[in-house]
Amino acid sequence: MDFSLTEEQLALQKLAHEFAEREIRPVAKALDQEKDPHKRFPWAVVEKGARAGLRTLALPEAMGGGGADVLTLCLVGEELAWGDLGVAVTFDQTWKISHLLERLTNEEQRARYLPRFLEDHRFHLAIAMTEPSGGSDNIIPYDSPSAGVRTTAVRDGSGWVVNGTKQFISNGGIAKLYFLAARTDPSKGVSEGLTYYIVTPDMAGFSIGEIHDKMGQRLSQNAELVLKDCRVPDANRVSAVNEAMKARRKFVRGSNIEAAATVLGTARAAYEDALEYARNRVQGGKPIIEHQAVGFMLCDCLAEYEASRRLLHYAAWTAGRDDLYDPKLGFLTKAFVSEASFRIATRSLEVWGGMGYMTEAPMEKYLRDVTSFLHSDGTNQAMRIRAMNFL
């Protein structure tokens, strides 16, 4: 079996690592501590990454993008998250939604939005699904008319009137295009009652509510979206009526896998900092890495990182092959890798001892950041429920 990467993949991996080292790491800690979300979001860094081609990396070359496959996106995402998880998630969210722009939109919609997406280095994408009344109900799904998305879209002449509230939306408030799921048949569950629309911040009745103040992953932005009698033309409908979930399957192959790659990059950063600390910190007359208690923790970190990385790369590779693709592998990769990353970050903090708990050390931020993916991109319990259906 050949596990070697292509020259193009190695070049993009190197580009992302050097970008993280040069542009992300020097500012991440200070921005993480910024209280004002408008000042905290790293626009300068994100725009530099966009100009380097990172924002449009997932879009096919024929449409003006980088044409990266899922494995390549995972390689780049891991390196960006080695710099900061929030920055990586901002790009990864746009990568994932790029597949909707590519595969769900029609020719007229692409003519309207694709040129702006390619030309504007601050044009990011988001998907609006989660609501105060339902998150996991949409993912599993719990197929009851009373569960899941409650935002409604009611036909009105040549368009739709949308009312509802979304919350925790990744890239909320910074995206310039949202794929929004709304209930169009209140008598059906989410599998048969939702429709996808494109909404943009300039639409009357669409506004940004609360910008969520998060424990970790603070350099990405999650926000509440408020739709009050928002008129959306039928020309912005991107799925058949009541077939949003059927359409969604066209882009989910790599979604959970890419998410896992980002959190693994942060876990790797935690391990590398712990390893360096253990080589230099002296207790008992020798570097603490020479004490078995510490050495064992570092060995466990490395073993879980390498196991996670191999599972991740295999899942990413098979996501692009119809003859090998297995839906449960994506769900389980996200669950396994995020939980392994949490354990790696926890052990890495313990290697630093009491200093690791101090905010002046880097370890507490790593732990706060990786914790987000125990639930982000779908709770791990929901991932296992989805996977069970394919056993």
Sequence and secondary structure as in RCSB ss.txt:
>XXXX:A:sequence
MDFSLTEEQLALQKLAHEFAEREIRPVAKALDQEKDPHKRFPWAVVEKGARAGLRTLALPEAMGGGGADVLTLCL
VGEELAWGDLGVAVTFDQTWKISHLLERLTNEEQRARYLPRFLEDHRFHLAIAMTEPSGGSDNIIPYDSPSAGVR
TTAVRDGSGWVVNGTKQFISNGGIAKLYFLAARTDPSKGVSEGLTYYIVTPDMAGFSIGEIHDKMGQRLSQNAEL
VLKDCRVPDANRVSAVNEAMKARRKFVRGSNIEAAATVLGTARAAYEDALEYARNRVQGGKPIIEHQAVGFMLCD
CLAEYEASRRLLHYAAWTAGRDDLYDPKLGFLTKAFVSEASFRIATRSLEVWGGMGYMTEAPMEKYLRDVTSFLH
SDGTNQAMRIRAMNFL
>XXXX:A:secstr
      HHHHHHHHHHHHHIIIIIHHHHHHHHT S HHHHS HHHHHHHHHTT TTTTS GGGTS    HHHHHH
HHHHHHHH HHHHHHHHHHHHHHHHHHHTS HHHHHHHHHHHHH TT EEEEE  BTTBSHHHHTT   TTSS  
 EEEEETTEEEEEEEEEEEETTTTEEEEEEEEES TTS HHHHEEEEEE TTSTTEEEEEE   SS TTS EEEE
EEEEEEEEGGGB S TT HHHHHTTT TTHHHHHHHHHHHHHHHHHHHHHHHHHH EETTEEGGGSHHHHHHHHH
HHHHHHHHHHHHHHHHHHHT TTT  HHHHHHHHHHHHHHHHHHHHHHHHHTGGGGGSTTSSHHHHHHHHHGGGT
TTS HHHHHHHHHTT 
